Amino acid sequence: MKFLDKKMVKFDLQDRLIDFSVNLIKVLDHLPNTVVGKHLKGQLTRSGTSPALNYAEACDAESRKDFIHKIKNLIF
């Protein structure tokens, strides 16, 4: 949570990660269909969209210890 003008604002990380994934896919659509372009599209799609899914799974953790473990997987 963060404070802005003395009002608490929800930190919507999951929504922001999903928006990032959608925007990344839109950008990657503009890469050329060369061998290198296709390889980069695949790698960046996998690495750029996985944080949203991993964060959602961490939020569904059964305990604080499980949450920390899943967040570590997200970060590293």
Stockholm file with secondary structure:
# STOCKHOLM 1.0

chainA/1-76         MKFLDKKMVKFDLQDRLIDFSVNLIKVLDHLPNTVVGKHLKGQLTRSGTSPALNYAEACDAESRKDFIHKIKNLIF
#=GR chainA/1-76 SS CEEETTEEECCCHHHHHHHHHHHHHHHHTTSCSSHHHHHHHHHHHHHHHHHHHHHHHHHTCSSHHHHHHHHHHHHC
#=GC SS_cons        CEEETTEEECCCHHHHHHHHHHHHHHHHTTSCSSHHHHHHHHHHHHHHHHHHHHHHHHHTCSSHHHHHHHHHHHHC
//
